[in-house]
Amino acid sequence: MRPRLKMRLGDLLVQHQLITEEQLQQALDDQRINGRKLGVTLIDLGLISERALLEFLAKQMDIPLLDLHERKIAQTAVNLVPEVQARRHRALVIDADDDTALVAMSDPADLAAVDTISNYLQPRKMRLAVVSDNQLHAAFDNLYRRTKDIVHFAKELQTETEEGTEFDLGALSLDAEADDATVAKLLQSIFTDAVQVRASDIHIEPDDNALRIRMRVDGVLQENVLTEANIANALVLRLKLMAGLDISEKRLPQDGRFNMKVRGRSIDVRVSTMPIQHGESCVMRLLDQSAGLLDLEQTGMPADILRRVRQLVHRPYGMFVVTGPTGSGKTTTLYGALSELNRAEKKIITVEDPVEYRLPRISQVQVNPKIGLSFSNVLRTTLRQDPDIIMVGEMRDQETVEIGLRGAITGHLVLTTLHTNDSITSALRLIDMGAAPYLVGAALRGVLAQRLIRRVCQVCQGPATLEPQQLALLQRMNPSITADDTRFVQGRGCRNCHDTGYKGRIGVFELLEVNEAMVDALREGNMRDFARAAKATPGFKPLAQVALDYALQGITTVDEVLFLAETVEEQELRITAINEGGETTHG
């Protein structure tokens, strides 16, 4: 017998004084409007916590309350129920043998869902357990990967494209009839898999006897190798058509973009193709437009840095720079600032390559060097458009830097990005690009350096043992660290983190507010004094120290800290070398 509630859920909650009659009526009224289940409605209205509801259901139905992070899940058991049914009924088979199956559900009182799932498990008897809805959806994304579908459609496509023959371009048309084409199904599987694992990029790379499909997850590439190497041409052709590129041009790189729906989410895809030895490499950056823009509070900045950043971006003029390597979240931070500054009384113009998110009320310009629409040309025109705030996607050349700096000292707030490794070297980079030191000193108000480092997996984490070399490097940053320090952790690798030991990323931020001592050093072109004044600023904490604090809290690993520290140290050595040479380079 499947366990059932003896009364309706709402009446039981009232009877056990977990909610009042008035609260139940409020939830029922809301339920009639939104159509959601009563339990979800109660949680969303804040009338009961999810944990309290789950514990109550487990007790009333005499079933276990499970933590999926602590359970081994058999993939063969998961596959007993199709993904679409598992997601629809919020049910996951986590273990099964010939006689019984253990099914975890977020709402085990849903009799219709229980009956549907039990039909898939016949002749096994179903045992129920209750789990968190968030854990359940995360498990769906981890367990229902598209790897088998990708391999299946790749084999099917290979049989359709015999080696040595040209692919039928007619089959690749974007008409509705072509949606059922095997190449379309293969690409849909690839994109769905990428969205499920929160990949930021997809790489399609033809090799000599294989096709490599790699996805960047949490900053690290994960590889899937297909033996059907000859299907690469069909995939790239289809992607070129979708991005509006020239399908006959295979000798030159091309860039384009398209939008597609994946699991109900609007994904903007930026496409870059490049000729390589065995065909064309195609790399796609995925931008989830349906997720909405983050505001500054959602970037993960510590409260003190967030407060100071807000003060900087609300100033009437001056330049504020966000710096870091590619993929460090610079654009996300700038868009967060723009969404906060976007008011009817402010004229905001952006110059970008490409325009990543469309913002209402803001005039956004996409540069196009092929027709002379460069950053510098657009920026020069922008200053004649009476803006209050200008966002320049990236400072790339001397002319753009000088125009931006002059705009910042003539009554405009200029937000921009640079590719440097920390905040102190950003001023050096501007001078290296040809800007006069006095101009940098007059315009620059603040620099936010940021990185994304990987979080250790909370499921498989355990104590870390420090190697002698690691200990020596850490003690240079914090002499109090000892060989038997128990605060450091590392991930062993599990299904939850795809055997990487890491799950998700966290931002590391370093904020430099330019003061009078730094301005004097900049005017003299003395980067050593500038760096010394910056490090002496109250509240300044270097990126590596922030990352080390996260490691000491068990959020990340020693390896992540040392990798970040190494790149920053290279920049510091560069400053020393320049100053020992007696002068600062200009261009």
C-alpha positions as CSV (number, residue, x, y, z in Angstrom):
1,M,0.0,0.0,0.0
2,R,1.2,3.5,-0.8
3,P,1.1,5.8,2.2
4,R,-1.6,8.5,2.0
5,L,-2.7,11.4,4.1
6,K,-5.9,10.7,6.0
7,M,-7.1,14.3,5.7
8,R,-6.5,17.2,3.3
9,L,-3.1,18.8,3.7
10,G,-4.4,22.2,4.6
11,D,-6.8,20.8,7.3
12,L,-4.0,18.7,8.8
13,L,-1.7,21.8,9.0
14,V,-4.4,23.8,10.8
15,Q,-5.1,20.8,13.1
16,H,-1.5,20.6,14.2
17,Q,-1.3,24.4,14.5
18,L,1.4,24.9,11.9
19,I,-0.9,27.5,10.2
20,T,-4.1,29.2,11.1
21,E,-7.5,29.0,9.5
22,E,-7.0,32.5,8.2
23,Q,-3.7,31.6,6.6
24,L,-5.1,28.5,5.0
25,Q,-7.9,30.6,3.5
26,Q,-5.4,33.2,2.2
27,A,-3.4,30.3,0.6
28,L,-6.5,28.8,-1.0
29,D,-7.5,32.2,-2.4
30,D,-4.0,32.6,-3.9
31,Q,-4.1,29.1,-5.2
32,R,-7.3,29.7,-7.2
33,I,-5.5,32.6,-9.0
34,N,-2.1,31.0,-9.6
35,G,-3.1,27.3,-9.9
36,R,-0.1,26.1,-7.9
37,K,-0.2,23.3,-5.4
38,L,-1.1,24.3,-1.8
39,G,2.2,23.4,-0.3
40,V,4.1,25.5,-2.8
41,T,1.7,28.4,-2.3
42,L,2.1,28.2,1.5
43,I,5.9,28.3,1.2
44,D,5.9,31.2,-1.4
45,L,3.6,33.3,0.9
46,G,5.9,32.7,3.8
47,L,3.3,31.0,5.9
48,I,5.4,27.9,6.5
49,S,9.0,27.0,5.8
50,E,9.8,24.3,3.3
51,R,11.7,22.3,5.9
52,A,8.8,22.4,8.3
53,L,6.4,21.3,5.6
54,L,8.6,18.4,4.5
55,E,9.1,17.2,8.1
56,F,5.4,17.3,8.7
57,L,4.6,15.3,5.5
58,A,7.3,12.7,6.4
59,K,5.8,12.3,9.9
60,Q,2.2,12.1,8.8
61,M,2.8,9.7,5.9
62,D,5.4,7.7,7.9
63,I,8.0,8.0,5.1
64,P,11.6,9.1,5.3
65,L,12.8,12.7,4.7
66,L,15.9,12.4,2.5
67,D,18.9,14.6,1.8
68,L,19.8,13.8,-1.8
69,H,23.3,15.2,-1.2
70,E,23.9,12.3,1.2
71,R,22.4,9.6,-1.0
72,K,23.9,7.5,-3.7
73,I,21.6,7.6,-6.7
74,A,21.6,4.7,-9.2
75,Q,21.5,5.9,-12.8
76,T,19.7,2.7,-13.9
77,A,17.0,3.5,-11.4
78,V,16.7,7.1,-12.6
79,N,16.2,5.9,-16.2
80,L,13.1,3.9,-15.3
81,V,11.0,7.1,-15.5
82,P,11.3,9.4,-18.5
83,E,12.6,12.9,-17.8
84,V,9.5,14.7,-18.9
85,Q,7.3,12.6,-16.5
86,A,9.9,12.9,-13.6
87,R,10.0,16.7,-14.0
88,R,6.2,17.1,-14.4
89,H,5.4,15.1,-11.3
90,R,8.5,16.1,-9.4
91,A,9.5,12.5,-8.7
92,L,12.9,10.8,-8.9
93,V,13.6,7.1,-8.7
94,I,16.8,6.9,-6.7
95,D,17.1,3.1,-6.1
96,A,15.4,0.0,-7.5
97,D,15.6,-3.7,-7.7
98,D,13.4,-6.4,-9.2
99,D,10.8,-6.0,-6.4
100,T,10.7,-2.4,-5.1
101,A,11.6,1.1,-6.2
102,L,12.4,4.0,-3.9
103,V,10.9,7.3,-5.3
104,A,11.8,10.7,-3.9
105,M,9.0,13.3,-4.3
106,S,8.7,16.9,-3.1
107,D,4.9,16.4,-2.8
108,P,4.2,12.7,-1.9
109,A,0.6,13.6,-1.1
110,D,-0.1,14.2,-4.9
111,L,-2.0,11.0,-5.6
112,A,-2.3,11.6,-9.3
113,A,1.5,11.9,-9.6
114,V,2.1,8.8,-7.4
115,D,-0.3,6.8,-9.6
116,T,1.4,7.9,-12.8
117,I,4.9,7.2,-11.6
118,S,3.9,3.8,-10.2
119,N,2.7,2.7,-13.7
120,Y,6.2,3.2,-15.0
121,L,7.6,1.0,-12.2
122,Q,5.4,-2.0,-12.6
123,P,5.6,-4.7,-11.4
124,R,7.8,-3.2,-8.6
125,K,6.2,-1.9,-5.4
126,M,6.8,1.8,-4.9
127,R,8.3,3.1,-1.7
128,L,8.0,6.9,-1.2
129,A,10.3,9.5,0.4
130,V,10.0,13.2,0.6
131,V,12.8,15.7,-0.5
132,S,13.4,19.4,-1.0
133,D,12.1,20.7,-4.3
134,N,15.3,22.6,-4.9
135,Q,17.4,19.4,-4.4
136,L,15.0,17.5,-6.7
137,H,15.4,20.0,-9.6
138,A,19.2,20.1,-9.2
139,A,19.2,16.3,-9.3
140,F,17.2,16.3,-12.5
141,D,19.8,18.6,-14.2
142,N,22.7,16.4,-13.0
143,L,21.1,13.0,-13.8
144,Y,19.1,13.6,-16.9
145,R,22.1,14.6,-19.1
146,R,21.8,14.6,-22.9
147,T,25.0,12.6,-23.5
148,K,23.1,9.5,-24.8
149,D,21.0,11.7,-27.1
150,I,24.0,13.5,-28.4
151,V,25.7,10.2,-29.2
152,H,22.5,8.7,-30.7
153,F,21.9,11.7,-33.0
154,A,25.5,11.9,-34.0
155,K,25.5,8.2,-35.2
156,E,22.2,8.9,-37.0
157,L,23.6,12.0,-38.7
158,Q,26.7,10.0,-39.8
159,T,24.6,7.5,-41.6
160,E,22.8,10.4,-43.4
161,T,26.1,12.1,-44.4
162,E,28.3,9.4,-46.0
163,E,32.0,10.2,-45.9
164,G,33.2,11.9,-49.0
165,T,29.8,13.4,-50.0
166,E,28.6,17.0,-49.6
167,F,25.9,17.7,-47.1
168,D,22.5,18.5,-48.5
169,L,22.1,22.2,-47.7
170,G,18.4,22.0,-48.5
171,A,18.0,19.9,-45.4
172,L,19.5,22.7,-43.3
173,S,17.0,25.4,-44.2
174,L,15.4,27.2,-41.3
175,D,11.8,26.3,-42.3
176,A,9.6,24.7,-39.8
177,E,9.8,21.4,-41.7
178,A,13.5,21.3,-41.0
179,D,13.1,21.3,-37.2
180,D,12.8,17.5,-37.3
181,A,16.1,17.1,-39.2
182,T,18.7,15.0,-37.3
183,V,21.2,17.9,-37.3
184,A,18.6,20.1,-35.6
185,K,17.9,17.4,-33.0
186,L,21.6,17.0,-32.3
187,L,22.1,20.7,-31.8
188,Q,19.0,20.9,-29.6
189,S,20.4,18.1,-27.4
190,I,23.8,19.9,-27.2
191,F,22.2,23.2,-26.2
192,T,19.8,21.6,-23.7
193,D,22.7,19.7,-22.0
194,A,24.7,23.0,-21.9
195,V,21.8,24.9,-20.3
196,Q,21.2,22.1,-17.7
197,V,24.8,22.2,-16.5
198,R,24.9,26.0,-16.6
199,A,27.6,26.1,-19.3
200,S,28.8,29.5,-20.4
201,D,30.4,28.3,-23.7
202,I,30.1,25.5,-26.1
203,H,33.1,24.5,-28.3
204,I,32.7,22.4,-31.4
205,E,36.2,21.3,-32.6
206,P,36.8,18.9,-35.5
207,D,39.9,16.7,-35.0
208,D,41.6,14.2,-37.3
209,N,39.4,11.2,-36.3
210,A,37.0,12.7,-33.8
211,L,34.7,15.6,-33.1
212,R,35.2,17.2,-29.7
213,I,32.2,18.9,-28.0
214,R,33.4,20.8,-25.0
215,M,31.4,22.9,-22.5
216,R,32.8,25.4,-20.1
217,V,31.2,24.8,-16.7
218,D,32.4,26.9,-13.7
219,G,35.2,28.2,-15.8
220,V,36.6,24.7,-16.7
221,L,36.0,22.8,-20.0
222,Q,34.3,19.4,-19.9
223,E,34.9,17.2,-23.0
224,N,32.6,14.8,-24.9
225,V,34.4,13.1,-27.8
226,L,32.4,11.7,-30.7
227,T,33.9,9.3,-33.2
228,E,31.7,10.6,-36.0
229,A,34.2,13.2,-37.1
230,N,32.6,13.7,-40.5
231,I,29.4,15.3,-39.1
232,A,31.3,18.5,-38.1
233,N,30.6,20.1,-41.4
234,A,26.9,19.6,-41.1
235,L,26.9,21.1,-37.5
236,V,28.9,24.2,-38.5
237,L,26.8,24.8,-41.6
238,R,23.6,24.7,-39.6
239,L,25.0,27.0,-37.0
240,K,26.2,29.4,-39.7
241,L,22.7,29.5,-41.1
242,M,21.1,30.2,-37.7
243,A,23.6,33.0,-37.1
244,G,23.2,34.6,-40.6
245,L,26.8,33.9,-41.6
246,D,28.2,33.2,-45.1
247,I,28.0,29.4,-45.5
248,S,30.3,29.4,-48.5
249,E,33.1,31.1,-46.7
250,K,35.3,28.6,-44.9
251,R,38.7,30.3,-45.1
252,L,38.0,33.4,-42.9
253,P,36.8,33.8,-39.3
254,Q,33.2,34.9,-38.9
255,D,31.1,36.2,-36.0
256,G,27.3,36.2,-35.6
257,R,24.5,35.6,-33.1
258,F,21.0,34.1,-32.9
259,N,18.4,33.6,-30.2
260,M,16.8,30.3,-29.4
261,K,14.4,28.8,-26.8
262,V,15.8,26.0,-24.6
263,R,13.4,24.5,-22.0
264,G,11.3,27.6,-22.0
265,R,14.3,30.0,-21.6
266,S,15.4,32.6,-24.1
267,I,19.1,32.0,-24.8
268,D,21.1,34.5,-26.8
269,V,24.0,32.7,-28.6
270,R,27.1,34.5,-29.8
271,V,28.8,32.5,-32.5
272,S,32.5,32.6,-33.6
273,T,33.9,30.4,-36.4
274,M,37.5,30.0,-37.3
275,P,39.3,27.8,-39.9
276,I,41.6,25.2,-38.3
277,Q,43.5,22.2,-39.6
278,H,40.6,19.8,-39.8
279,G,37.8,22.1,-40.7
280,E,36.1,24.9,-38.8
281,S,36.1,25.5,-35.1
282,C,32.9,26.9,-33.7
283,V,32.6,28.5,-30.3
284,M,29.3,29.8,-28.8
285,R,28.8,32.0,-25.8
286,L,25.5,31.4,-24.1
287,L,23.6,34.4,-22.5
288,D,20.4,33.6,-20.7
289,Q,18.2,36.6,-21.5
290,S,15.2,35.2,-19.6
291,A,17.2,35.2,-16.3
292,G,17.0,39.0,-16.2
293,L,19.8,41.4,-15.3
294,L,21.5,41.1,-11.9
295,D,21.5,44.2,-9.8
296,L,24.6,45.1,-7.8
297,E,23.3,43.3,-4.7
298,Q,23.1,40.0,-6.6
299,T,26.7,40.1,-7.8
300,G,27.9,38.7,-4.5
301,M,30.0,41.8,-3.4
302,P,30.6,42.1,0.3
303,A,28.5,44.8,1.9
304,D,31.4,47.2,2.5
305,I,32.6,47.0,-1.1
306,L,29.0,47.2,-2.4
307,R,28.4,50.5,-0.5
308,R,31.6,52.0,-1.8
309,V,31.0,50.9,-5.4
310,R,27.5,52.5,-5.2
311,Q,29.1,55.8,-4.1
312,L,31.5,55.7,-7.0
313,V,28.9,55.0,-9.7
314,H,26.6,57.7,-8.4
315,R,29.2,60.4,-8.7
316,P,28.3,63.0,-11.4
317,Y,31.6,62.6,-13.3
318,G,34.9,60.7,-13.4
319,M,35.9,57.2,-14.7
320,F,35.1,54.0,-12.9
321,V,36.9,50.9,-14.3
322,V,36.0,47.2,-13.8
323,T,38.9,45.0,-14.5
324,G,39.7,41.3,-14.8
325,P,40.4,38.6,-17.4
326,T,37.8,37.3,-19.8
327,G,34.9,35.6,-18.1
328,S,35.4,37.2,-14.7
329,G,32.0,38.9,-14.7
330,K,33.0,42.4,-15.6
331,T,30.0,43.0,-18.0
332,T,27.6,41.6,-15.4
333,T,28.8,44.1,-12.9
334,L,28.6,47.0,-15.3
335,Y,25.1,46.1,-16.4
336,G,24.1,45.9,-12.7
337,A,25.4,49.4,-12.2
338,L,23.6,50.6,-15.4
339,S,20.2,49.1,-14.3
340,E,20.6,51.0,-11.0
341,L,21.5,54.3,-12.7
342,N,18.8,53.9,-15.4
343,R,16.4,56.7,-14.5
344,A,14.2,59.0,-16.7
345,E,16.3,62.1,-15.8
346,K,19.6,60.4,-16.9
347,K,20.8,60.1,-20.5
348,I,22.8,56.9,-20.8
349,I,24.7,55.7,-23.9
350,T,26.7,52.5,-24.2
351,V,29.3,51.6,-26.8
352,E,29.7,47.8,-26.9
353,D,31.1,44.9,-28.9
354,P,28.7,43.1,-28.9
355,V,25.6,44.4,-27.2
356,E,24.9,41.6,-24.7
357,Y,21.7,42.6,-23.0
358,R,19.0,45.0,-24.3
359,L,18.2,47.7,-21.8
360,P,15.1,50.0,-22.0
361,R,15.7,53.8,-22.1
362,I,19.4,53.3,-22.8
363,S,20.9,54.1,-26.2
364,Q,23.1,51.1,-27.0
365,V,25.5,51.2,-29.9
366,Q,27.2,48.1,-31.4
367,V,30.6,48.8,-32.9
368,N,31.4,47.6,-36.4
369,P,35.0,48.2,-37.4
370,K,34.3,46.9,-41.0
371,I,32.4,50.1,-41.7
372,G,34.5,52.4,-39.6
373,L,32.2,52.2,-36.6
374,S,35.0,51.8,-34.1
375,F,35.0,52.4,-30.3
376,S,36.8,55.7,-30.7
377,N,34.6,57.0,-33.6
378,V,31.4,56.1,-31.7
379,L,32.7,57.5,-28.5
380,R,33.6,60.8,-30.1
381,T,30.0,61.1,-31.5
382,T,28.6,60.0,-28.2
383,L,30.0,63.0,-26.4
384,R,28.0,65.2,-28.8
385,Q,24.7,63.4,-27.8
386,D,24.5,65.2,-24.4
387,P,24.9,62.1,-22.2
388,D,25.1,62.0,-18.5
389,I,26.6,58.5,-18.3
390,I,28.7,56.6,-20.9
391,M,29.5,53.0,-20.8
392,V,32.4,51.8,-23.0
393,G,32.5,48.0,-23.3
394,E,36.3,47.9,-23.3
395,M,39.2,50.3,-23.5
396,R,41.2,48.8,-26.5
397,D,43.4,51.6,-27.9
398,Q,45.0,54.9,-27.2
399,E,42.4,57.0,-28.9
400,T,39.5,55.4,-27.1
401,V,41.3,55.7,-23.7
402,E,42.1,59.4,-24.3
403,I,38.5,60.3,-25.4
404,G,37.1,58.4,-22.4
405,L,39.4,60.1,-19.9
406,R,38.6,63.6,-21.4
407,G,34.9,62.8,-21.2
408,A,35.3,61.8,-17.6
409,I,36.9,65.2,-16.7
410,T,34.3,67.3,-18.6
411,G,31.3,66.4,-16.6
412,H,30.4,62.8,-17.6
413,L,30.4,59.6,-15.7
414,V,32.4,57.0,-17.7
415,L,32.1,53.3,-16.9
416,T,34.4,50.9,-18.7
417,T,36.4,47.6,-18.5
418,L,40.0,46.6,-18.9
419,H,41.8,43.3,-19.1
420,T,44.2,43.4,-16.2
421,N,44.7,41.1,-13.3
422,D,44.2,43.5,-10.4
423,S,43.1,47.1,-9.6
424,I,46.6,48.6,-9.1
425,T,47.9,47.6,-12.5
426,S,44.8,49.2,-14.2
427,A,46.3,52.7,-14.0
428,L,49.5,51.3,-15.4
429,R,47.6,49.7,-18.3
430,L,45.9,53.0,-19.2
431,I,49.3,54.7,-19.2
432,D,50.8,51.9,-21.2
433,M,48.1,52.4,-23.8
434,G,49.4,56.0,-24.4
435,A,47.3,58.1,-22.0
436,A,49.1,60.9,-20.3
437,P,49.7,60.2,-16.6
438,Y,48.2,63.5,-15.5
439,L,45.1,62.7,-17.4
440,V,44.7,59.3,-15.7
441,G,45.2,61.0,-12.4
442,A,42.6,63.7,-13.1
443,A,39.9,61.3,-14.4
444,L,40.2,58.0,-12.6
445,R,38.0,57.7,-9.5
446,G,38.0,54.0,-8.7
447,V,38.9,50.5,-10.0
448,L,37.1,47.3,-9.1
449,A,39.1,44.2,-9.9
450,Q,37.2,40.9,-9.9
451,R,37.6,37.2,-10.4
452,L,35.4,34.2,-10.3
453,I,36.8,31.3,-8.3
454,R,35.3,27.8,-8.0
455,R,33.3,26.8,-4.9
456,V,34.2,23.4,-3.3
457,C,31.5,20.9,-3.7
458,Q,29.4,20.8,-0.5
459,V,28.5,17.1,-1.0
460,C,31.9,15.5,-1.3
461,Q,34.2,18.0,0.5
462,G,36.6,16.8,3.1
463,P,39.7,18.0,5.0
464,A,42.6,19.0,2.8
465,T,46.3,18.2,3.5
466,L,48.7,21.0,2.7
467,E,51.8,20.2,0.6
468,P,55.1,21.8,1.8
469,Q,55.1,24.1,-1.3
470,Q,51.5,25.1,-0.7
471,L,52.2,25.8,2.9
472,A,55.2,28.0,2.1
473,L,53.2,30.1,-0.4
474,L,50.2,30.5,2.0
475,Q,52.5,31.6,4.8
476,R,53.7,34.4,2.6
477,M,50.1,35.7,2.6
478,N,49.3,34.7,6.2
479,P,52.2,33.7,8.5
480,S,49.8,32.3,11.1
481,I,48.9,29.3,8.8
482,T,50.4,26.0,10.0
483,A,50.9,22.6,8.4
484,D,48.1,21.1,10.6
485,D,45.5,23.8,9.9
486,T,42.2,22.1,9.8
487,R,40.2,24.9,8.1
488,F,41.1,24.0,4.5
489,V,38.9,21.6,2.5
490,Q,38.9,20.0,-0.9
491,G,36.3,18.0,-3.0
492,R,36.8,14.3,-3.7
493,G,34.6,14.3,-6.7
494,C,31.0,13.0,-6.9
495,R,27.9,12.9,-9.2
496,N,26.8,16.3,-7.9
497,C,29.9,18.0,-9.1
498,H,30.6,15.7,-12.1
499,D,33.7,14.4,-10.4
500,T,35.4,17.8,-10.4
501,G,35.3,18.5,-6.7
502,Y,33.8,21.9,-7.4
503,K,30.2,23.2,-7.8
504,G,29.4,26.8,-8.7
505,R,31.6,29.9,-8.5
506,I,31.9,32.9,-6.2
507,G,33.1,36.4,-6.9
508,V,36.3,37.8,-5.5
509,F,36.5,41.6,-5.4
510,E,39.2,44.1,-4.8
511,L,38.2,47.8,-4.8
512,L,40.7,50.7,-5.2
513,E,39.4,54.2,-4.6
514,V,41.9,56.8,-5.9
515,N,43.0,59.3,-3.3
516,E,45.3,62.4,-3.4
517,A,48.5,60.4,-2.8
518,M,47.8,58.1,-5.7
519,V,46.9,61.1,-7.9
520,D,50.3,62.7,-7.1
521,A,52.1,59.4,-8.0
522,L,50.2,59.1,-11.3
523,R,51.1,62.7,-12.3
524,E,54.8,61.9,-11.7
525,G,54.4,58.5,-13.6
526,N,55.8,56.7,-10.5
527,M,53.9,53.4,-10.4
528,R,55.9,52.1,-7.3
529,D,54.6,55.1,-5.2
530,F,51.2,54.6,-6.7
531,A,51.2,50.9,-5.7
532,R,52.5,51.8,-2.2
533,A,49.8,54.4,-1.7
534,A,47.1,52.0,-2.9
535,K,48.1,49.2,-0.6
536,A,48.2,51.7,2.4
537,T,44.6,52.8,1.7
538,P,42.3,51.8,4.6
539,G,39.9,49.0,3.6
540,F,42.1,47.9,0.6
541,K,42.4,44.1,0.5
542,P,44.2,42.3,-2.4
543,L,42.4,39.7,-4.4
544,A,44.6,36.9,-3.1
545,Q,43.8,37.8,0.5
546,V,40.1,37.8,-0.2
547,A,40.4,34.4,-1.8
548,L,42.4,33.1,1.1
549,D,39.7,34.2,3.5
550,Y,37.2,32.2,1.4
551,A,39.5,29.1,1.7
552,L,39.8,29.5,5.4
553,Q,36.0,29.6,5.6
554,G,35.8,26.3,3.6
555,I,34.2,28.0,0.6
556,T,37.0,27.3,-1.9
557,T,40.3,25.3,-2.1
558,V,43.9,26.2,-1.7
559,D,44.6,25.4,-5.4
560,E,42.1,28.1,-6.4
561,V,43.8,30.6,-4.1
562,L,47.3,29.9,-5.3
563,F,46.3,30.0,-9.0
564,L,44.8,33.5,-8.4
565,A,47.8,34.7,-6.4
566,E,50.3,33.5,-9.0
567,T,48.7,35.7,-11.8
568,V,48.5,38.7,-9.5
569,E,52.2,38.3,-8.5
570,E,53.2,38.4,-12.1
571,Q,51.7,41.8,-12.4
572,E,53.5,43.0,-9.3
573,L,56.8,41.9,-10.7
574,R,56.0,43.9,-13.9
575,I,55.5,47.1,-11.8
576,T,58.8,46.5,-10.1
577,A,60.7,45.9,-13.4
578,I,59.2,49.1,-14.9
579,N,60.1,51.3,-11.9
580,E,63.6,49.8,-11.6
581,G,64.1,50.8,-15.3
582,G,63.5,54.4,-14.1
583,E,60.5,55.3,-16.3
584,T,57.0,54.4,-17.2
585,T,56.3,53.3,-20.8
586,H,53.9,55.4,-22.9
587,G,52.3,53.3,-25.7
